[in-house]
Amino acid sequence: MSQSLRNLLFRHETILGLLLILALIMLAFQSDRFFTTENLLNQGRLMAEVGLVALAMTFVIVTGGIDLSVGSILGLVAILLGVFWQNIGLPLPLAMMLGIAAGALAGFVNGLIITRFGVPPLIATLATLALYRGLAEGISQARSVRGYPEWFFVLGQGEFFGVPVQLWIFGLCAVLAAIILGLSTFGRETYAIGSNAVASRFSGLRVDRALLLIYTASGLIAGLAAVIFVSRVSTTRSDMGTGLELDVITAVVLGGTSIFGGRGTIIGTLLGLVLMQALKNGLALAGVKGDGTIVVIGAVLILTILISNMFRRDADG
């Protein structure tokens, strides 16, 4: 067997793709509703917000970082959207843009703390997780915002050519992210930073600038996900996005992105996201309770990583 073929077969994405096919076949036998068009489109609608944030998180983790604040940013932007529109009286399109801009600002603050003050990403974003969630709760005062106009619900509830609008948005963002990470100079810089940040600095790469852009983009995408989330559920609450970061990180790591940096692909993240959503939906249709689903997803994550590492050692050896 040629080395190139061995590398292809032993890629994490190839292994994950085979596991996904196997899981889909098994879940289809558990419920005849699993492979219906209505169910599949609905699952795509449900995973769009997590998927959007996972695209940006792939870049973050490839650099060897982490962003635990994305769920809190989503909640904060959701609240700000309602406040800008209902309390301040701004036109809703302007409120949406300001909300997304606020998400980008929150991400920029994360990047600034990490690059300018040298705080490890885990500590920095753990702190801002609490900060942004506290701001969301303080601004909302436990009040929700409702009564959005009908046109606003197109983002989260509408369809275009029979496909949910947010899936079109997610698909476009996924293609753009894959091109940037896989084919652009910035993508190569991202991998280099994750492999060895010190060497990257000595090589003349603008590491701090790249990290600022990546964390800012992470906040911006979380803000976009917040607008879609509010449109989908028709209301605004401060607890929106709670636990989102765990689903996002699980999808990215399941997709083969190394938590130590330097390795990962958008395709892998998409496969991990689809596998995770399929397990949630398929097991729920089969009557498995939420706790059991978490156990299965955890077991699949561990199994995938073990198999991938074993095959990688064989390929390298």
N, C-alpha and C positions, 0 to 999 in steps of 0.2 A: 504494500500500500504506500502511495506517495506521501511525502510529508505534508503537502498542501491539503490532501484529502483527509489525512489524520487530523490536521488542525481544524478542518471544517466539522468533522464528525464529533470531535471532542470539545467544540465550543460550548460554552454555557448556554447560549441561545438555542443551539440545536437540541441539547438535552432537555431544556425547558419546553421547547416546542413539542417534543415527543411526549413529555409528561402532560402538557396541555391537551393534546389529542386524546391521550388515554383517559384523562379526567373527563373530558367532554363526552366520550363514549360511555363511560361508567355512569355519569350523571344523567345522560339521556335515557338509560334503562331504568333509572329510579323514578322518573316522572315523565309522562307524555306531554306535559306542558312546557318542559324545559326548552325544546328546540322550536317552539312556535315563534313566528315573526313578532308578534305582539310582546312576548316575554323578552326576546333578545333586544329589541329596540328599547324597551323599558329599562333593561339592565345597562344599556349604553347610556341612557339618559342619567341613570343614577351614578355611574362611575365617572361622568365627565368632569366634575369638579375635582375629585381626587386625581384623575388623570392629568388635568392641566397642571396642578401643583407638582405632581410627580415628574413632569418634564423638566421643570426648573430645578427640582431637587436632585435630578440626575447630574446636572452640572455642578451643583453644590458638593455632592458626595464624591464626584470624580476628582475634585480639588483636594479631597481629604477632609472636608468640612462637614457640617451638619446644620440644619436649620429647624429647630424645634418650635419656632414661633409662628409657623405658617397658619396653624389653626387659629391662633389668637389674632393674627392679622386679618384673617377672613372674618372673624367675629367683629373686630373693630371696624372694618370697612363696611360691613353690613349695617352696623349701627349708624355710622357716619352718613351712609346713603340715606337712611330714613330721616336723620336729623337735618341734613342739608335740604332735603326735599320738603318735609312736613313742617319742621320747626322754623327753619330759616326762610323757607319759601322760594328756594331756587328752582328753576326748571329742572325736571327730572333728568334729561340728558346731561345737563351741566353737573348735577349732583352725582350722576354715575361716573363722569370723568374725574371729578374731584375725589370721589371715593377711591377709584383706582390709583390716582396720583398719591393719595394718602398711604395706600398699600406700598407703593414704590418708595415713598419716603421712609416708611417703617423698615423696609428691607435695606435702604441706604444706611439708616442708623445702625442696623446690625453689622453691615459691612464696615462702617466707620469704627465701631467698637473693636472689631476683630483686627482691622489693618492698622489703625492709628494707635491704638492702645495695647495691642498685642494680647488681647484676651482670647483664650481658646474658644472656637466656635460653639462647642458644647455648653460652656459656661455662659457665654454671651447671649446665646439664643434661649437658654433656659431662663435667664433673667428677664429677657424681653418677652418671653412667653407669658410670664406673670404680669409684667408691666402692661402689655397691650390688652390682655384679658381684663385686668383691673380697670383700665381706661374704658373699655367697652361697657363693663358693668356700671361704672360710675356715670358715664354719659347717658346710658339708657334708663338708669334708675328702675330697672326691672319692668320697664314698659316696652311693649312691642309696637311696631308701626305697620298698619294695614292700609287698605284702600288704594293701592297702586292702580294706575290706569290700565286698561286692557292691553294696549299695545306693548306695555312693558313685559307682559307674560310671554311674549313670543320667544324671548331668549331662553327661557327655562321650560316652556310648555308647548311651544310651537313646533311645526314641522316644515321642512323644505324638501320637496320631491319625496315625501313619505318618510324622511329621516329626521330625527330630532335636531333642532337648530344647534343645540350645544355640541352635538356630535360633529357637525360641520366645523364649528369653531375649534373643537379639540383636534380634529383631523388636520386642519390647516396649521395649527400650532405644532402638532407632532411632526409634520413634514418639515416645517421651518427649523425646529429644534434638531432634527436628525441631520439636516444639511449643515447647520452651524457647527454641531459637535463632531460630525464625521468628516466633513469636507472642507471646512474653513480654517484659516490661520488661527482664528480665535479658539477653535476647537482643539487644535494641536497645542496651543498655549495652555488650555485647561488641563489636558492630559499631562503635560510637562510639569505643571504646578503640583498636581496630585502625586506624581512620581517622586519629585524632589523639588520642593519650593526653594531651598537654598541654592541649589545648582541652577535653577531657573533664573534667580536674581543675578547670579554671576554671569549667566549667559546673556544678560541684557533684557530679559523679559520684564514687562511692567506688571509684576505680580499683584501689587496692591490695587492697581487700576482694574485688573481683570476680576479680582475678588469683589471689589465694590460693584462692578457691573453685574456680576452673577447674583450677589445677594439682593441688589436692587431689583433685578429681574424676578427673583423669587418672590419678593414682596408684591411686585406689580401683578404677577400671574395669580397670586393669592387674592389680590383685590379683584381681578377679573372673575375668578371663581366665585367670589362673594356676591357679585352682581348677578351672576347666573343662578347661584343658590337661592337668593332672595326671589328672583323671578320664578323659580321652580316651586317654591313652597308658599309664595304669595304673602309672606310676612317677614318682619325683621326682629330678631331676638339677639341678646348679647351672648347666649350660649352656643350660637352657631359656630361650627368648626371645632368644637371640643373633641379631642382625640383624632382629629384629621391627620395630624403629623405622624401618628403611628401607622395608619393605613398607607400613607404616602411613602414613608421610609420602608415599610414592609414590601410594597410593590417594587421599589427601586432596588432593594437588596436582593429580593427574589429574582429580579431580572438580571442579576449578575454584576451589578455595580459594586466594586470593592469599597468597603467602609474605610479602608486605609488609603484610598485614592489611587488615581492613575489608571483605572480600568472601569469600563462600563459603556453601554450603548443605549440609545433611545429605543431601538428594536427590542432589546432585552427588557427594558422598563415596560413597554407596551405588552409584551408577553406575560410578564409578572402581574401586571394590572388585570389583564383579561382572566388569567388563571385564578387570581384572588376573587374577582367578582363572580366568576363562574362557580367557584366553590361555595361562596356565600349564598348565591341564588339556588343552586342545585341542591345543596344540603337543606336549605329552608323548605324547598318544595317536597323534599323527601321526609320532612317532619323532624329534622334534627334541630335541637334548640341552639340558641346563640352561643352558649358556652362550648358546646360540642363543635360548632363551626370554628371557633377560635383555636381549639385544640388541633383540629385537622389542618388549618392553615399554618399553624406553628410547626406541625410535623412535616408538612410538605416543604416549608422553607428550609428546615434542617436537612431533610432528605435531599433536596435539590442541591444545596451547598456541598454536602458530603459527596454526592455522586460527581458533581462538577470538579471538585478538588481532586478526587481520586483519578478521574480521567485526565485531568490536566497534568498530574504527576506522571501518569503513564505516557502521555504524549511528549512531555519534556524529557522523560527518561529514555 
